[in-house]
Amino acid sequence: MKICFRAAVLFSAITFLAGCKKNDDNLSFQERDRAEVYQENIADIESFLKTNRAVITDDGLSFESVEEGSAQSIWNQSEYPLQSITLLNDSRVENNKLEKVEDDVEYTVYYMIVNEGAGENPITIDNVYTAYRTFTMNKEMIEENLYGFWSSFPATQHAPNTEVISGYRQILPLIKTASGVIENPDGTFSFENPGRIIAFLPSGLAYFSGGRGKIYAYSSTIFDISLVYKEHADHDGDGILSIYEDINGNGDFWDDDTDGDGAPDFLDVDDDADGKTTREEITYETVDENGNTVTKLYEYDEIPTCPGGTVKKHLDSSCQ
């Protein structure tokens, strides 16, 4: 399977995917209850799935009405079996990414995997390069970005790409990246076997009360996403890739706070609060093949522990 993209980025598309923030000056605004909105959204989504079929091609997607109960409906068809996953909203409060948005709803997200992909599955905090189409629940395609763009979560000075909505980034680990890239004579690129997924997102995992263009407040959204690349990020620039800073290994990078200062390790430049940055603690000097003294960073697996200890030195404040 091939998908073609041009070597450019649509900035309007990037803006479209970013979460919409409320104006702090609008003190009269009152958001609706998230659980109540979700019940409306999931009913609308399930009705859509039962009364529409998806027309899927290598380079397109559209929807057509069918009778409820039809074997062609998205709900009943078997070519791309409809699946679901339960997700929590992982969005953070504006200007304080350590504070999570108040939302305890368990969201059911329906999806179809059009192509699994042949590369690797990302994690939610990886930098990823994706392309997408966006549809309203009225079956109107309102955005198409076949150029592709980089996104990061969370966006930091060391991972400065666009930060996209929660449902978009959380659905990506279900597919894999492309296996390769070919540059075409006309300046476009063909990506070999990228993952492709169609996801039906409740508003709580999308734009919720903010809406976005023709996606009205509290309405669900359909995304057709192709995953091209991924790369591990170092969000705090401390020399350790963020993927290695899930110390307890539970997949939640926000609950690992070795020094208890309120900043998770993957966003903390001094993980053990000993006054010496993590980068300093994993730096060492060695002599190269030419006899010159050079400074290097330890690979994660090679970071030493304190004498007699089992904890890596950058996580142990007693190790100086």
URTAUR-V567297 format. One record per residue. RES is the residue in one letter. SS is DSSP state (H for helix, E for strand, - for the rest). D_FIRST is the distance of its C-alpha to the first C-alpha in whole Angstrom. Layout:
# URTAUR-V567297
res=(RES/RES)
ss=(SS/SS)
d_first=(D_FIRST/D_FIRST)
This chain:
# URTAUR-V567297
res=(M/K/I/C/F/R/A/A/V/L/F/S/A/I/T/F/L/A/G/C/K/K/N/D/D/N/L/S/F/Q/E/R/D/R/A/E/V/Y/Q/E/N/I/A/D/I/E/S/F/L/K/T/N/R/A/V/I/T/D/D/G/L/S/F/E/S/V/E/E/G/S/A/Q/S/I/W/N/Q/S/E/Y/P/L/Q/S/I/T/L/L/N/D/S/R/V/E/N/N/K/L/E/K/V/E/D/D/V/E/Y/T/V/Y/Y/M/I/V/N/E/G/A/G/E/N/P/I/T/I/D/N/V/Y/T/A/Y/R/T/F/T/M/N/K/E/M/I/E/E/N/L/Y/G/F/W/S/S/F/P/A/T/Q/H/A/P/N/T/E/V/I/S/G/Y/R/Q/I/L/P/L/I/K/T/A/S/G/V/I/E/N/P/D/G/T/F/S/F/E/N/P/G/R/I/I/A/F/L/P/S/G/L/A/Y/F/S/G/G/R/G/K/I/Y/A/Y/S/S/T/I/F/D/I/S/L/V/Y/K/E/H/A/D/H/D/G/D/G/I/L/S/I/Y/E/D/I/N/G/N/G/D/F/W/D/D/D/T/D/G/D/G/A/P/D/F/L/D/V/D/D/D/A/D/G/K/T/T/R/E/E/I/T/Y/E/T/V/D/E/N/G/N/T/V/T/K/L/Y/E/Y/D/E/I/P/T/C/P/G/G/T/V/K/K/H/L/D/S/S/C/Q)
ss=(-/E/E/E/E/E/-/-/-/-/H/H/H/H/H/H/H/E/-/-/-/-/-/-/-/-/-/-/-/-/-/-/-/H/H/H/H/H/H/H/H/H/H/H/H/H/H/H/H/H/H/E/E/E/E/E/E/-/-/E/E/E/E/E/E/-/-/-/-/-/-/-/-/-/-/-/-/-/-/-/-/-/E/E/E/E/E/-/-/-/-/E/E/-/-/E/E/E/E/E/-/-/-/-/-/-/E/E/E/E/E/E/E/E/E/-/-/-/-/-/E/-/-/-/-/-/E/E/E/E/E/E/E/E/E/-/-/-/-/-/E/E/E/E/E/E/E/E/E/E/E/-/-/-/-/E/-/-/E/-/-/E/-/E/-/H/H/H/H/H/H/H/H/H/-/E/-/-/-/E/E/E/E/-/-/-/-/E/E/E/E/E/-/-/E/E/E/E/E/E/E/-/H/H/H/-/-/-/-/-/-/E/-/-/E/-/-/-/-/-/E/E/E/E/E/E/E/E/E/E/E/-/-/-/-/-/-/-/-/-/-/H/H/H/H/-/-/-/-/-/-/-/-/-/-/-/-/-/-/-/-/-/-/-/H/H/H/-/-/-/-/-/-/-/-/-/-/H/H/H/H/-/E/E/E/E/E/-/-/-/-/-/E/E/E/E/E/-/-/H/H/H/-/-/E/-/-/-/-/-/-/E/H/H/H/-/-/-/-/-)
d_first=(0/4/7/10/14/17/19/21/22/23/27/27/24/25/29/27/26/29/31/34/38/41/44/46/49/48/50/51/47/47/43/43/43/39/39/41/38/35/37/37/33/32/34/32/29/29/31/28/26/28/29/25/22/19/17/13/11/8/10/13/15/19/22/24/27/28/31/32/31/29/26/24/24/22/25/25/21/20/16/15/19/21/22/24/25/29/29/32/32/32/33/36/39/39/41/41/38/40/41/38/38/41/38/39/37/34/31/29/25/23/20/17/14/11/8/11/9/10/13/16/17/20/23/25/27/24/23/20/17/16/15/16/18/21/23/27/28/29/25/26/23/25/23/19/18/15/17/17/20/22/24/26/28/31/31/34/35/33/30/31/27/27/28/26/27/28/25/22/23/24/21/18/19/18/14/13/12/10/10/11/12/13/15/15/19/19/19/16/13/10/8/6/5/7/10/10/14/16/20/23/25/29/31/33/29/29/31/34/37/36/34/32/32/31/31/34/36/35/32/29/26/22/19/16/14/12/13/12/15/19/22/25/28/32/33/37/36/39/37/35/31/32/30/33/35/34/38/38/35/34/31/33/34/36/39/39/43/45/47/48/48/45/42/40/39/36/38/41/42/45/44/47/49/52/52/50/46/43/42/46/46/43/44/46/47/47/48/45/46/48/50/49/49/46/45/41/40/39/36/36/37/40/41/45/47/50/53/53/51/47/46/44/46/45/45/49/51/54/52/53)
